[in-house]
Amino acid sequence: MSDPTGKYSITMPRDIAEAARARSGPSGLSAYVAAAVARQIERDNVDELIQVAEAEHGPITDEEVQALRDQLHQARRQQTQGGANAA
């Protein structure tokens, strides 16, 4: 990381801390926790975007979500088949 870092003291349940430490590998607990916090910030940002979009355009229906999931699955199948055909 090229960004400056700071040292922080946090409190979390011991079982979560130990599970994180066990999974953190050679990069260490600090890097593991930083990556987890970064992912949560991304999720929070997406949630905020969804709230703004829904306030402007109305809520997203289950049918719309399913249609987009279907499109995503179809695109993945096409990618997989395209990659297999290229080999």
C-alpha positions in Angstrom: 0.0 0.0 0.0 1.3 3.4 -0.9 -1.2 5.3 1.2 0.0 6.4 4.6 -1.2 4.1 7.4 -2.1 4.8 11.0 -2.2 2.6 14.1 -5.7 2.1 15.6 -7.0 0.2 18.6 -10.3 -1.6 17.9 -12.4 -3.9 20.0 -14.1 -7.0 18.6 -15.4 -10.3 19.9 -12.5 -12.6 20.6 -13.9 -15.5 18.4 -14.1 -13.2 15.4 -10.6 -11.8 16.0 -9.1 -15.3 16.3 -10.9 -16.5 13.2 -9.6 -13.5 11.3 -6.1 -14.1 12.6 -6.3 -17.7 11.6 -7.3 -16.7 8.0 -5.1 -13.7 7.6 -2.1 -15.6 6.3 1.3 -14.0 5.7 -0.2 -10.6 5.1 -1.2 -10.4 8.7 -4.3 -9.4 10.7 -4.0 -5.7 10.0 -4.2 -6.3 6.2 -7.0 -8.7 6.6 -9.1 -6.3 8.7 -8.3 -3.4 6.4 -9.5 -5.4 3.4 -12.7 -6.4 5.2 -13.4 -2.8 6.2 -12.7 -1.6 2.6 -15.3 -4.2 1.3 -17.8 -3.0 3.9 -17.3 0.6 2.7 -17.9 -0.5 -0.9 -21.1 -2.2 0.2 -22.2 0.9 2.1 -21.5 3.0 -1.0 -23.6 0.7 -3.2 -26.4 0.7 -0.6 -26.4 4.5 -0.7 -26.5 4.5 -4.5 -29.4 2.1 -4.5 -31.3 4.4 -2.0 -30.7 7.4 -4.2 -31.8 5.5 -7.4 -34.9 4.1 -5.6 -35.8 7.6 -4.3 -35.6 8.9 -7.9 -37.0 6.0 -9.8 -39.0 3.9 -7.3 -38.1 0.6 -5.7 -36.6 -2.2 -7.7 -39.1 -5.1 -8.0 -38.2 -8.7 -7.4 -39.0 -9.4 -11.1 -36.4 -6.7 -12.2 -33.8 -8.3 -9.9 -34.5 -11.7 -11.3 -34.4 -10.5 -14.9 -30.9 -9.0 -14.3 -29.7 -12.2 -12.5 -30.9 -14.2 -15.5 -29.0 -11.8 -17.9 -25.8 -12.2 -15.7 -26.1 -16.0 -15.7 -26.6 -16.0 -19.5 -23.5 -13.7 -20.0 -21.4 -16.0 -17.8 -22.5 -19.1 -19.7 -21.6 -17.4 -23.0 -18.2 -16.4 -21.6 -17.6 -19.9 -20.4 -18.6 -21.4 -23.7 -16.6 -18.8 -25.7 -13.5 -19.6 -23.6 -14.0 -23.4 -24.2 -14.4 -22.8 -27.9 -11.2 -20.7 -28.1 -9.1 -23.5 -26.6 
